Amino acid sequence: MNSGVNQSILITGESGAGKTENTKKVISYFATICSSGKRKEGEASLEDKIVQTNPVLEAWGNAKTVRNDNSSRFGKFIRIHFNASGKLSGADMVVYLLEKSRLTYQQPLERCYHSFYNIMSDHVPDLKEKCLLSNDILDYWYVSQGKLTVPSIDDKEDMMFADEAFNVLGFTEQEKYDVYKNTACMMHMGNMTKDFVPVGKEEQAEIKNEDNAIKVATLSGIDCEWMITYFCKPKLKVGTEWVQKGSTCQAAANSVAGIARAIYERTFRIVVEKCNETLIDKAMKKVHYIGVLDIAGFEIFDYNGFEQICINYVNEKLQQFFNQHMFTLEQEEYVREGLDWANVDFGMDLQPCIDMF
């Protein structure tokens, strides 16, 4: 702070090590000791807004894994900005590697993102009705392939915190319900993948029962017939012309799954962008920042998808960076200075594995 140089804190470790909890404490600490003391009438302070990003990000970006009941399935780099006098002047965040594959597949001991179970918890009285949801999570197979409840998590309480956080962060009622509806839309899209039936000799996909498709279209604000046509008979460009090609049931279901994952990721990024808009105090000049990097933890599953491999690779790169600067270079400096020093063995050097990847 006194030097006026931008600095960053790197928080790494395997899943369940406490990275996210430490990140929250670091952010709360800076928000408290560097408080500007400014507060508009009827509006939450900047410090409160920064702290209130946690319930929202955890609901839409955290999930239960085999090793951790509240595992961050994305990485985030949070910059906390300060003015020339060291007072808090805002914050912004960048998110990385949201694990989208979890949205359509969970292993038996895992759970999908907390947001789905929070929405089904009945904390917001009219939410299920507006999202066209039933009262049973088992009606939605995309989010009921693994565990449905977690002993250490109170979904109703977490929904209360997230709903309050949306208000503190300046989301309008429309924006808040749009996030809920997009989240529920993905649940209905899972059911829609089961509605495709083969028709004709070529077994082209069609939908006989449009109930789930109508719910998806209603929540998305698009025409149902148009949507079904593009899933069942997508357009392809051949030369200079566009032609329609019939899809198989599996291909159509895969298309729905891909769109569902994309909708959830975009909803998550919209939430982050809205948070960034409210965390900047435009009246205060930003001179320097302290960054906090918190990424998803290292895990090895029975089945490791591409996203988990990417997460593990990033963890290894960061660990190697830490080892290089905290052990290797530091000990080389001791040797150059002629200090009486016994070299510390910091464990296996995994650079060959990194190079191989």
C-alpha positions in Angstrom: 0.0 0.0 0.0 2.8 2.4 0.9 4.8 1.7 -2.2 1.9 2.4 -4.5 2.8 -0.6 -6.6 0.2 -3.1 -7.8 0.4 -6.4 -6.0 -1.3 -9.7 -6.2 -2.1 -12.6 -3.7 -2.0 -16.1 -5.2 -4.2 -18.6 -3.4 -3.8 -22.2 -4.5 -4.3 -25.6 -3.1 -6.2 -28.8 -3.7 -10.0 -28.9 -3.5 -11.2 -28.3 0.0 -8.0 -26.7 1.2 -9.8 -23.4 2.1 -8.9 -21.2 -0.9 -12.3 -19.6 -1.2 -12.7 -19.0 2.5 -9.3 -17.4 2.7 -10.2 -15.2 -0.3 -13.4 -14.0 1.4 -11.4 -13.1 4.5 -8.8 -11.2 2.5 -11.5 -9.3 0.7 -13.4 -8.5 3.9 -10.1 -7.4 5.5 -9.2 -4.9 2.8 -12.8 -3.7 2.5 -12.9 -3.0 6.2 -9.6 -1.4 7.0 -9.6 0.7 3.8 -13.2 1.8 3.9 -13.8 5.2 2.3 -16.7 5.9 4.7 -18.8 7.1 1.8 -22.4 6.0 1.6 -25.3 7.3 -0.5 -28.7 7.7 1.1 -30.6 4.5 0.9 -27.8 2.6 -0.8 -25.4 0.0 0.5 -21.8 1.1 1.0 -19.0 0.0 -1.4 -17.5 -2.3 1.2 -20.9 -4.0 1.7 -21.3 -4.5 -2.1 -17.8 -6.1 -2.4 -18.5 -8.5 0.4 -22.0 -9.3 -0.9 -20.6 -10.6 -4.2 -19.7 -13.8 -2.4 -23.2 -15.3 -1.9 -24.1 -14.8 -5.5 -20.9 -16.1 -7.0 -21.0 -19.2 -4.6 -24.6 -20.0 -5.6 -24.0 -19.8 -9.3 -20.4 -21.0 -9.4 -19.9 -23.5 -6.6 -21.0 -27.1 -6.3 -20.5 -30.2 -4.2 -17.7 -32.5 -5.3 -16.4 -35.7 -3.8 -13.8 -33.9 -1.7 -15.5 -30.6 -0.9 -19.2 -29.7 -0.2 -18.7 -26.1 -1.4 -16.1 -26.3 -4.2 -15.6 -23.3 -6.5 -15.9 -24.7 -10.0 -14.5 -21.6 -11.6 -11.5 -19.3 -11.1 -11.6 -15.6 -10.3 -9.2 -12.8 -10.2 -10.5 -9.9 -8.0 -8.8 -6.5 -8.2 -9.5 -4.3 -5.2 -8.7 -0.7 -6.2 -7.4 2.1 -4.0 -7.0 5.9 -4.4 -3.9 7.9 -3.6 -4.7 8.1 0.1 -5.1 4.3 0.3 -8.9 4.4 0.6 -11.1 1.8 -1.2 -12.3 3.1 -4.6 -13.8 0.0 -6.1 -13.3 -3.5 -7.3 -13.7 -5.7 -10.3 -13.3 -9.3 -11.1 -12.5 -11.6 -14.0 -13.7 -15.2 -14.1 -12.1 -18.2 -15.7 -12.9 -21.8 -16.6 -16.5 -22.3 -15.4 -17.0 -26.0 -15.4 -19.9 -26.3 -17.8 -19.9 -30.1 -18.1 -21.2 -30.4 -14.6 -24.5 -28.8 -15.8 -25.5 -31.9 -17.8 -23.6 -34.7 -15.9 -22.8 -35.3 -12.2 -21.1 -38.3 -10.6 -23.1 -40.1 -8.0 -21.4 -38.5 -5.0 -21.5 -35.0 -6.5 -24.1 -32.3 -7.1 -24.8 -29.7 -9.7 -24.4 -26.0 -9.0 -26.0 -24.7 -5.7 -28.3 -22.3 -7.6 -30.7 -25.0 -8.8 -31.3 -26.4 -5.3 -31.5 -22.9 -3.9 -34.3 -22.0 -6.4 -36.2 -25.2 -5.4 -35.9 -24.4 -1.7 -39.2 -22.2 -1.5 -37.4 -19.2 0.1 -38.9 -16.9 -2.6 -42.6 -17.7 -2.5 -43.6 -17.0 -6.1 -40.3 -18.1 -7.7 -41.3 -21.7 -8.7 -44.5 -20.4 -10.3 -42.7 -17.7 -12.3 -40.0 -20.3 -13.4 -42.7 -22.9 -14.3 -41.2 -25.4 -11.9 -42.8 -28.2 -10.0 -42.1 -29.0 -6.3 -39.9 -32.0 -6.8 -36.2 -31.7 -7.9 -36.4 -35.2 -9.2 -38.6 -34.0 -12.0 -35.5 -32.4 -13.6 -33.0 -35.1 -14.5 -30.1 -32.7 -15.5 -29.7 -31.6 -11.8 -30.7 -34.9 -10.0 -28.1 -37.3 -11.3 -26.1 -37.1 -8.1 -26.7 -36.0 -4.5 -29.8 -33.8 -3.9 -29.0 -32.5 -0.4 -25.8 -31.8 1.4 -25.7 -32.0 5.3 -23.4 -29.0 5.6 -25.5 -26.8 3.3 -28.9 -25.1 4.0 -30.2 -24.4 0.5 -33.1 -22.2 1.8 -30.7 -20.1 3.9 -28.2 -19.8 1.0 -31.1 -18.6 -1.3 -32.0 -16.0 1.3 -28.4 -14.7 1.3 -28.2 -14.7 -2.5 -31.6 -13.0 -2.9 -30.5 -10.3 -0.4 -27.1 -9.9 -2.1 -28.8 -9.2 -5.5 -30.7 -6.3 -3.8 -27.5 -5.0 -2.2 -25.6 -5.2 -5.5 -28.3 -3.1 -7.3 -30.0 -5.7 -9.4 -33.5 -4.6 -10.3 -36.4 -7.1 -9.7 -36.5 -7.7 -13.5 -32.8 -8.5 -13.7 -33.0 -10.7 -10.6 -35.9 -12.7 -12.0 -34.2 -13.0 -15.4 -31.2 -14.7 -13.7 -33.6 -17.1 -11.9 -35.6 -17.8 -15.1 -32.4 -18.5 -17.2 -31.3 -20.9 -14.4 -34.7 -22.7 -14.4 -34.7 -22.8 -18.2 -31.7 -25.1 -18.1 -33.6 -27.5 -15.9 -36.5 -27.6 -18.4 -34.0 -28.1 -21.3 -32.8 -31.3 -19.6 -36.3 -32.7 -19.8 -36.7 -31.5 -23.4 -33.8 -33.7 -24.4 -36.0 -36.7 -23.6 -38.8 -35.5 -25.8 -37.2 -36.2 -29.2 -38.6 -39.2 -31.0 -37.4 -40.7 -34.3 -39.7 -40.4 -37.3 -39.5 -42.0 -40.8 -36.9 -44.3 -42.4 -34.1 -41.8 -41.6 -35.2 -41.6 -38.0 -35.2 -37.8 -38.0 -35.9 -36.1 -34.6 -39.3 -34.6 -33.9 -41.0 -33.5 -30.7 -44.5 -35.0 -30.1 -45.1 -33.6 -26.6 -44.2 -29.9 -26.6 -44.9 -29.2 -22.9 -41.2 -28.9 -22.0 -40.3 -27.0 -25.2 -43.1 -24.5 -24.5 -41.7 -23.9 -21.0 -38.2 -23.4 -22.4 -39.4 -21.0 -25.1 -41.6 -19.0 -22.6 -38.7 -18.5 -20.1 -36.3 -17.7 -23.0 -38.7 -15.2 -24.6 -38.6 -16.9 -28.0 -41.0 -18.6 -30.4 -41.5 -22.3 -29.5 -42.0 -23.6 -33.1 -39.0 -21.7 -34.3 -36.8 -23.1 -31.6 -38.0 -26.7 -32.2 -37.3 -26.3 -36.0 -33.7 -25.2 -35.4 -33.1 -28.1 -33.0 -34.7 -30.8 -35.2 -33.7 -29.3 -38.6 -30.7 -27.1 -38.3 -29.5 -25.0 -41.2 -26.2 -25.7 -42.9 -24.4 -23.6 -45.4 -23.6 -25.5 -48.6 -21.6 -23.4 -51.0 -23.5 -20.1 -51.1 -26.9 -21.5 -50.0 -28.4 -22.5 -46.7 -30.1 -25.9 -46.5 -32.0 -27.6 -43.7 -30.7 -31.0 -42.5 -32.7 -33.4 -40.3 -31.0 -34.3 -37.0 -31.1 -37.6 -35.2 -32.6 -37.7 -31.7 -29.1 -37.9 -30.2 -27.8 -35.0 -32.2 -30.8 -32.8 -31.3 -30.4 -33.7 -27.6 -26.7 -32.8 -27.8 -27.6 -29.5 -29.4 -30.1 -28.7 -26.6 -27.4 -29.7 -24.0 -24.8 -27.4 -25.7 -27.2 -24.5 -25.7 -28.2 -25.1 -22.1 -24.6 -25.0 -21.0 -24.0 -21.8 -23.0 -27.1 -20.1 -21.4 -25.9 -20.9 -17.9 -22.4 -19.7 -18.6 -23.7 -16.5 -20.1 -26.0 -16.0 -17.2 -23.1 -16.4 -14.8 -21.0 -13.9 -16.8 -23.9 -11.4 -16.9 -24.1 -11.6 -13.1 -20.3 -11.0 -12.8 -20.6 -8.0 -15.3 -23.5 -6.5 -13.3 -21.4 -6.9 -10.1 -18.5 -5.1 -11.7 -20.8 -2.2 -12.7 -21.9 -1.7 -9.1 -18.4 -2.2 -7.5 -16.8 0.8 -9.2 -17.1 4.2 -7.5 -16.7 6.5 -10.5 -16.3 9.5 -8.2 -13.0 8.2 -6.8 -9.7 7.9 -8.7 -8.1 4.5 -8.9 -4.3 4.7 -8.4 -3.3 1.1 -7.7 -4.8 -2.3 -6.8 -4.3 -5.4 -4.8 -5.3 -8.5 -6.8 -6.5 -11.8 -5.3 -6.4 -14.9 -7.6 -8.6 -17.9 -6.4 -8.9 -20.8 -8.9 -10.8 -24.1 -8.8 -8.9 -26.7 -6.8 -7.0 -29.7 -8.0 -9.1 -32.9 -8.0 -8.8 -36.4 -9.6 -12.2 -38.1 -10.3 -13.1 -41.5 -11.6 -13.9 -39.7 -14.8 -11.8 -36.6 -15.5 -13.3 -34.3 -18.2 -11.4 -31.8 -20.3 -12.3 -28.9 -18.0 -11.0 -30.7 -14.9 -7.7 -31.5 -16.8 -7.4 -27.7 -17.6 -8.0 -26.9 -13.9 -5.4 -29.4 -12.8 -2.9 -28.0 -15.4 -3.4 -24.5 -14.2 -2.9 -25.6 -10.6 0.3 -27.3 -11.5 1.5 -24.3 -13.4 0.8 -22.0 -10.4 2.4 -24.4 -7.9 5.5 -24.6 -10.1 5.5 -20.7 -10.2 5.3 -20.6 -6.4 8.1 -23.3 -6.0 10.3 -21.5 -8.5 10.1 -18.1 -6.8 9.8 -19.1 -3.1 12.3 -21.9 -3.0 14.5 -22.3 -6.1 15.3 -18.6 -6.8 15.4 -17.7 -3.1 17.9 -20.5 -2.3 20.0 -19.5 -5.3 20.2 -16.0 -3.9 21.4 -17.4 -0.5 24.1 -19.3 -2.3 25.3 -16.2 -4.2 25.4 -14.2 -0.9 27.5 -16.9 0.6 25.1 -17.7 3.5 25.5 -20.9 5.5 22.4 -22.6 4.2 21.3 -26.2 3.7 19.1 -26.5 0.6 15.5 -27.4 1.3 14.0 -30.1 -0.9 10.5 -28.8 -1.7 9.3 -32.1 -3.3 8.9 -33.5 -6.8 9.6 -31.1 -9.7 6.6 -31.6 -12.0 7.9 -29.4 -14.8 8.3 -32.4 -17.2 4.6 -33.2 -16.7 3.7 -29.5 -17.5 5.9 -29.6 -20.6 4.3 -32.9 -21.7 0.8 -31.4 -21.5 
